[in-house]
């Protein structure tokens, strides 16, 4: 869909280009399109640590994850946690916690379960406080997977 807006090799610059990268990145994640994800990721790196409808680091972590770059995704998740927490962006923080927990559950390293539970706890607290029912349902479904 966004491959027409954001094509491989096209320069991405300025505010318009960043918003194109956000749109393309969100579409790439939802469609699991790694080619568009790579272009969007490259375009968004210059906006790291900013808010572009979503915290740029939260989208970067999802794109890195889609590209199979788990270590890089974790770095972006940590950056997103700090950015959203430091700036009082509680809804973004809650979604970041949820997405990060999901990655840790999938990776399933020895220390991941404990960290995933901590992230889920934070997401549940914020989702409950703010009435974010879809997020709450998603995190509770993750909990069932983590228990299995």
N, C-alpha and C positions, 0 to 999 in steps of 0.2 A: 504494500500500500504506500508506504513512505519512501520506497525505493525510487519513485519518480521525483520526489522532492529532494532526496539526499542520495546522490549516486556516488559510487566509489570513485575517488579521485577528484571530486568536486571540492573546491575550497569552502570551508565553513567558517564564516567570520561575522563579527558584529552581533548585535542583539537578535536580529532576524535569524541568523545562522544558528545561534544557540537554541532558539525556540524550535527551529526545524530539527535540531539534534535531539531535543527533548521528545518531540512528537515521534520522531523516527525510533528513538530508543525505547519508548514505551510500547510502540507497535512491535518492534523487534522482540522484546521480552514476551509479549502476549502471543506472538506468532512463532516464537522460537527460531527466529531468522538470524543465523549467526553472521551472514554477510553484512546485513544492515546494522547488526549490533556492533560490529567492529568499526564501521564508519561513524556511527553515533557515539561510540565510546571515545574514539579519537577526537571528535568534535567537542565533546563535553569536558575533556581533561582540562581545557583552559578555564572552565567555569567551576572547577573543584572548590568546595567550600562556600557555595552560594545557594540561593534559593531561586529556582526557576520553575515556579508552579509546584515542583517537588524539590526536595533537597538534592542538589546535583550529586552529592556523594551516594545517596540512596539509589539513584538511577545508575550511577557508575558501578555500584556493587552488584546490582542485578545484571548489568551488561557483562561485567567480568565473569560472573558466575555462569552466564549463558555461554560465554566463550571458553569455559573450562579452566579459567584462571582462578582457582579456589583461593590461593594465597593472596592474590591481588584483591579478590572480592572481600576477603576478611579485612584487609587494610582499609578498604573503602567503607565497610560496615563500621569499623571502629571510628573512622573519621566522621561518618554520618551520625553515629551515636553522640560524639562530642559536639558536633555542630548543632544538631537539633536540641540537645540538652542545654547547651550554652545559650542558645537563642530562644528558649522557651517554646519551641515548636512541638508541643506535646502530641498532636496527631501524627506528625511525621516521625517523631521518636517512637511512638507505639508501632507504627508500620515497620520501621527499621528493626525494632526488636523482634517482631514477628518474622520478618524475612530472614534476619540473621539466624534466629533459632532454627528456621527451616533448613538453612544451609548446614548448620552444625549437626542436625539430626541426619541429614543425608550423608554428610562426611563420616560421621560415626567414629571419630577418634576417641581415645580413652577419656579425655577430659571434656568432651563435647556435651555429654548429657547434662552435667551439672551446670555448665554455662548456658545451655539451651533453656533449662528450667528457670534460671535467673532472668533471662531475657523474656521468657514467656510471662513470668510473674509481673515484670514491669509493664509489658503490653496489656495484660489483663487489668492491672490497676488503672492504667490510663484509659483503656477502652471502657471500663466500668464507669469511671469518673465522668467521661465525656459522652457516654451513651453511644459508643461506636459498636453497635451490635454485629455488623458483618465481620469486623476485625475480631471481636470477642469469640464469635462462632469459629472463625478460622484457627485462632490460637487454641481453643479447647479441642478442636479436631487434631491439631498437632500433638497435644498432650496424650491423646489416645494412641497415636503412632509411637510416641516416645515410650509409653508404658509397655507396648507390645514387644 
